[in-house]
Every structure is written in C-alpha cells, then in structure tokens.
Amino acid sequence: MYLSHRSQTLLIALIADALLGDPPNVWHPVALMGRWMHLGERFAPQGATARMLWGGMWLAAGAAATGSVAALLPGHPVVQGLAASTLMAYRGLDRAVGEVQAALEHGDLVEARRLLGWHLVSRPTADLRADEVAGAAIESLAENLSDSLVAPALALLAGGLPGIAVYRLSNTADAMWGYRNERYEYLGKAAARLDDALNLLPARLTAALIAVAAQIVCGRGMIAWQIAHRDAGRTASPNAGWPMAAMAGALDTTLTKRGHYILGSGSRLPDAAMIGEARRIARIVPLLLAGGVLLVTFNVQRYRVITQFSQRRSLACLTPITLHFS
C-alpha cells in the first residue's frame, strides 16, 4: 500500500518539477532550510569538540522539525506530489547548465564563468579556460542528477514526504557546511557524513541511469559504466565520482578539476556543444526513473490483484457446504 501510494506521489512530483520548476525563494522549502543552517552557524560555539556536537545537534533538530512539518500535510498523492516537487530540482538544474552553455556559444567567457560560479560550483571560476568552464558545467550536471533528482526520488519512495524532506535538509546542510576548512571542518562533520551515507546508493544508481541513457543517445552505455567503475574513486567524495565519471565516459571526454581529480580518458575537449550532448543524456534519466516507477507500480497492483483473487478462492474452498434434505 505504502509503495503504491509513494510511487504515485513520485510520478506527480516528477511531472510537476518538469512543468513548473522551482517556486520563488521567498517560500521555497530549501531556502528555508538554508536559513535554518545559517542560524545554526550564527549561534555555533567555539572549539572543535563543541562545534562538532553543535553541528550534529542542530542538524538533528532541523531533521526532526522538517520531517514533522512534512508529515502534517494531507496524504493525497497530488498534494504530496506537488510538495515533493519543490524538493526536486531537475528543471532548475537543466536551466542553469543551459545558461552556461548559451554564454559559451556566444563567446562570452566572463559571463559563462559568472553563471557557473553563481549557480553550479563552489570552486573559483575567474581564471578557468572555456573548456574548464564547460567541463565543470558537465560535472555539476552529472553530480546533481543524483543530488537533485535520483536521491530525492529514492528518499520519497523509502520514507514518503518526511523522507525526502529530511534528505533535502541533509543535502543542503552538506552544501553549506561540508567543507574541510577552519570554518566548517568540525561544524559540518555530521552533515558531511550523513550526506555521504544517504547518497551511497543514489550516486551509483545515477551512474547506471546515465549509462543506460548514454546507450540510448549515443551508444556508449557500456563505456560509460566502465569509466564510472574505474574512476569513481578518484574524487574525495565517495559518491560524486560515480555520475561524473559515467558522464565523462558517455561523452568520450576527460573532466578535470585542477589539483583534485581527472575523470575519463577521452580525447574530446569539453565545449558548449558537449554541454548540449550532456543535457540530452541527462534528459533521459527522469524518463527512465519514471518508467521504473511505473513498472514497480504496475507490478505491485498486479501482485495485489493476484493475491486478493487467490485469497477469495481459498476462502471459497474452505466455506462449508450445507446440504438440505426435503
């Protein structure tokens, strides 16, 4: 019962995200989560141990509050689906990557760098070459397919609306606090560890979905999966390398972050046209996800019908027969 209801909710969420996109920041739930994390940082104590404990407690309190609020919403799939769509961000992700692509197509490297740093990455962008800008946009697209689409979808299926809300809080906390520097090393420890744990399965599933999408689009599915399996461990994150390496293999390119990692071994140089190719592959992923959900829903309903039929037959066989003699 729960799986069928949540599958319907997820399908509505996917459709709503594709058609409507993100609500304004004024009442966007992720923006509210961001304010919660800002507040926690403002009141955080000094000292490594104190900051680590505070970060864990603040995250736990936020997760409890977020899950509780989500649980108060009406249980109808349409209401739940519309609410869940605000916690998914594929349309916004595609739009942000498309803006970088458009700037590169017009030869405006300065604007492309600005858009990349504003929407997609936290690394410095002021001195990136055009191919590095394109590569970073492709990396962000691949990684965020997991964070903004696949992982929230799995969280919704596993825990309903409270599940996806708690996942999104964890992901937001990691995005804001999960840095290994003096400011966040201890404050963001719990957020980083929780986000790593919650994304172990989604990141690998995203890589597999990218490989399937690449097979459909350009016939490079097997190569994409092989590169993902080979290069995923080259990133500091245990998860980010999987979808990024899969996309590198799908595009026959090499994605590089200076001083950090090299993913793939293709000879093609990233450019605006390649961003377009990556977006075409990425657009297949929500369709594959929706198809998988439909398949699961169909099989659950089929199993339920078969089970009910079998139970009725069993009851019919066990019903005593009364003979009346005249």
PEDAPE-V775006 format. One record per helix or strand of 2 or more residues. SS is the DSSP state (2 for helix, 1 for strand). FROM is the first residue (numbers start at 1). TO is the last residue. If there is no record, write none. Layout:
SS,FROM,TO + SS,FROM,TO
This chain:
2,2,20 + 2,25,27 + 2,29,42 + 2,48,72 + 2,77,85 + 2,90,105 + 2,109,120 + 2,130,177 + 2,189,198 + 2,200,218 + 2,221,234 + 2,240,251 + 1,255,257 + 1,261,263 + 2,272,318
